[in-house]
Amino acid sequence: GKNRRTAGRVWVEPEGGEVLRTELSWEDPPQSAIVVEYGRDEGLGARVPRAMTERYRSDRGTVTGRATYTNYRRFQTAARVVD
């Protein structure tokens, strides 16, 4: 519910410019960092998120969570306008 000063970093593959990793963090309580790691999915032909780690730290302790992502699929739709 309030503005928060944050810092961000992006790791980029130098040859093709693809994003490898991102990080967003802030120091105001609770101190936090969110890191997303990307990997290439050959089925889609693109980099996709592979894992996200979140860490929140305060005077009451630290909470860490990690999500992993798999089984990416491409969905297609079609539409036809009938007069």
C-alpha positions in Angstrom: 0.0 0.0 0.0 3.0 2.4 -0.2 5.8 3.2 -2.6 9.0 1.3 -2.1 12.5 1.9 -3.5 13.6 -1.2 -5.4 16.7 -2.4 -7.3 16.7 -4.7 -10.2 19.3 -6.6 -12.2 19.0 -8.5 -15.4 21.5 -11.1 -16.7 21.5 -11.2 -20.5 23.1 -13.7 -22.9 25.6 -11.5 -24.8 25.4 -13.1 -28.2 21.6 -13.3 -28.7 20.3 -10.9 -26.0 18.1 -13.5 -24.3 17.3 -13.0 -20.6 19.0 -15.6 -18.4 18.0 -14.3 -14.9 16.3 -11.4 -13.3 16.4 -10.1 -9.7 14.2 -7.6 -7.9 15.1 -6.6 -4.3 14.3 -3.9 -1.7 15.6 -3.0 1.7 12.6 -1.6 3.4 11.1 -4.1 5.9 10.7 -6.8 5.1 13.9 -7.0 3.1 13.1 -9.0 0.0 14.5 -10.5 -3.1 12.7 -12.2 -6.0 14.9 -14.1 -8.5 13.7 -15.7 -11.7 15.9 -18.1 -13.7 15.2 -18.7 -17.4 16.1 -21.7 -19.6 15.6 -22.5 -23.2 12.6 -24.6 -24.1 13.3 -26.3 -27.4 9.7 -27.2 -28.0 8.7 -23.5 -28.0 12.0 -22.2 -29.3 12.3 -19.6 -26.6 13.6 -18.9 -23.1 10.9 -19.4 -20.5 10.9 -19.1 -16.7 12.3 -22.3 -15.1 12.3 -21.3 -11.4 11.4 -18.4 -9.1 12.8 -17.9 -5.6 11.4 -15.4 -3.2 12.9 -14.4 0.1 11.4 -12.1 2.8 13.4 -11.3 5.9 12.3 -9.3 9.0 13.0 -9.2 12.7 10.6 -12.1 13.1 12.4 -14.4 10.8 12.9 -15.4 7.1 10.4 -16.9 4.7 11.7 -18.5 1.5 9.6 -19.9 -1.3 10.6 -21.6 -4.6 8.5 -22.4 -7.6 9.6 -24.5 -10.6 7.9 -24.4 -14.0 7.8 -27.3 -16.5 5.7 -28.8 -19.3 5.3 -25.6 -21.4 2.8 -25.9 -24.2 1.8 -23.7 -27.0 -2.0 -23.2 -27.3 -3.6 -22.1 -30.5 -7.0 -20.8 -31.3 -8.9 -19.9 -34.4 -12.0 -17.9 -35.1 -14.2 -17.4 -38.1 -16.7 -14.5 -38.5 -20.0 -15.5 -40.0 -22.3 -12.8 -41.4 
